[in-house]
């Protein structure tokens, strides 16, 4: 009910703002409905799937299989003026507000955003699940960006936080911008909650685009976290403030037959060091049909060698715009426990 109310308030506020600009000379067609159609873009998508796991680490390494609804996303993007817009994203499956922000574009080189949104850490975190090749995302990004809750001290924050961010594109060259930057200050506590300590976290990224087909760059996260649970390795306890730093280096390669993305990630929570990385390829075979391959690893504690490597092979059929069917086989090579074989499918409908 709260989500529906938030959406209604957004749409009414946008329509009211534009309605004030309507003059007597305009035709009766300038109604609230026409204002909404012209100035508010509504979109959304849903994802459901089936997963079989031969050794589920969440169920004492027993086999498991389940259908599940991963997310049902509704988005309203309102263009208030030519330079000012606001954005609202709700996940109806979880009942959570994911994003609510406003952004003012001073020029291509400088935009300012305030509210709740994805942090600019890693290449993958800012990407929508509606376009990600790997159904469950790469382990390192999910863990270090605080997306799925695999880091129990950070929690599942969907890769988002509340704060202020500047961004822009710099240096025109050969019909492209050579540099893209994002830098922001955030609570560090995640979505839909106030900060639980007096420390603010700094997150930034810089990408260089030397050619049309390749981008190179990195990102950094510097902050202090508030532990939601005891650290698995005894470094700190629930309620403690702890050092939480991360950095990443990555590249994207765009060609007609192949899209490739690769990143190396490094994190430090108190004295616990974490590393991860992945290489993911999307190979266009025929129109609307792709093959997907990925190598992905995460070592949660380098001193203890708590490492898992995922080998992914799959395919996806993009049968209509934001609609697709994905099927993937995943071999999880765990050096600390049982290995596992997964079959993961996902059906996505979007508008």
Secondary structure, DSSP 8 states (H G I E B T S, - for coil): -HHHHHHHHHHHHHHHHHHTT--TTS-TT-SHHHHHHHHEEEEEEEEEEEEEEEEETTTTTEEEEEEEEEEEEEEEEEE-SSSEEEEEEEETTTTEEEEEEEEEEEETTEEEEEEEEE---STTTTS-TTT-SSTT--HHHHHHTTSSS-STTT---TTEEEEEEEEEEEEEETTEEEEEEEEEEE-SS-TTS--SSS--EEEEEEEEEEETTEEEEEEEEEEEEE-SS--TTSS--TT-EEEEEEEEEEEEEE-SSEEEEEEEEEEEETTEEEEEEEEEEEEEEETTEEEEEEEEEEES-TTTT-EEEEEEEEEEEEEETTEEEEEEEEEEEESSS--EEEEEEEEEEE-
